[in-house]
Amino acid sequence: MYMARRIMLNGTSYFGQGAIQEIVNEIKNRHFKKVLVTSTPDLFEFKVATKVTDLLDAAGIAYDVYDNIKPNPTIENVTSGVAACKAAGAEAIVAVGGGSAIDTSKAIATIITNPEFSDVRSLEGLAPTKHPCLPIIAVSTTSGTAAEVTINYVITDVEKNRKFVCVDPHDIPIVAIVDPDMSASMPTGLCASTGMDALVHAVEGYITKGAWELTDMLHLKAIEIIGRSLRSAVAGDFTGREAMSLGQYIAGMGFSNVGLGIVHSMAHPLSAVYDIPHGKACAMLLTAVLKFNAPATGEKYREIARVMGVPDVDGMDQETYRQAAIDVIQKLADDVGIPKSLSEAGVKREDIPFLAESAFNDACTPGNPRDASMEEIISIYESIF
């Protein structure tokens, strides 16, 4: 039987304090005459994105700025960004932000080089684009999405009250910059929700149907780093934030290549309908979905418990180590202030059937280790309502 497994990663990545300085070298070495800097208004307001534009100014590199990007980026954010990119005559995009800015940039850059996909909705799923997107240099400012190393992005369709996932090998940034100085000023709540998103990526990637030895190695290391570092990162410790910036990237190296599961499927409509931050939505759902998935995970929960610091896992029976893994993850979510109930986050019970239908049809659902019916998805939502 033909069975080829593909691993795709950035051509170049830089890590550590001061890594953003490499942006100038990359732009000059690649002979880009003008770039479009994409970010969000708050990252300019709080002088995070300006760290990048200051470097470009000092180096005499021409750029325009596009910052019409929402936390859950919309089709309109993409289409106006395409227009801005064309007007700028940009040869590359420097995307500064978390998933919002980088996801929007992937869609913009893809449409620029594949204009037949100018209807943003046509990019949903595995879009058969023919050309690599406009080059992207992705600068991460959160420790969650790993958008700088993945081939995925998510856009909100406001008109239809849904998020859609796009998966395209042509959209991977050519350069990733993971500089902990860029995430050091994250507010506590954002640090917690994006950090839990990174944990969800690592855990779902580890148990997804497509998982295999190479990605297992990455996901287990990511779970270990996040498990020991997220609390201190949320408390504002720089060492914790530096570790989280690496942990989330390693998780992205894995899940980008094997997919996710219904934690993400169920989180997407929560963000689309209620504008709940993506990482917070994922974190609220994680342990409820882990309980549902347990029968389809073999011995993997024992390894999750082990790297999360649970002692004596080898002496536990299957039911005990599975519960131990779920408990240690829930304790981390509690410690960093993740709400436990959907109602607490503003979800309305009468919306659950619509949320479940959206989740059932989401691109992440087929990767879940245990097949889930619409009724079972409704039950999981209800269990944490």
Secondary structure, 3 states (H helix, E strand, C coil): CCCCCCCCCCCEEEECCCHHHHHHHHHHHCCCCEEEEECCHHHHHCCCCHHHHHHHHHHCCEEEEECCCCCCCEHHHHHHHHHHHHHHCCCEEEEEECHHHHHHHHHHHHHHHCHHHCCHHHHCEECCCCCCCCCEEEEECCCCCCCCCCCEEEEEECCCCEEEEEECHHHCCCEEEECHHHHCCCCHHHHHHHHHHHHHHHHHHHHCCCCCHHHHHHHHHHHHHHHHHHHHHHCCCHHHHHHHHHHHHHHHHHHHHHCCCHHHHHHHHHHHHHCCCHHHHHHHHHHHHHHHHHHHCCCHHHHHHHHCCCCCHHHCCHHHHHHHHHHHHHHHHHHCCCCCCCHHHCCCHHHHHHHHHHHHCCCCHHHCCCCCCHHHHHHHHHHCC
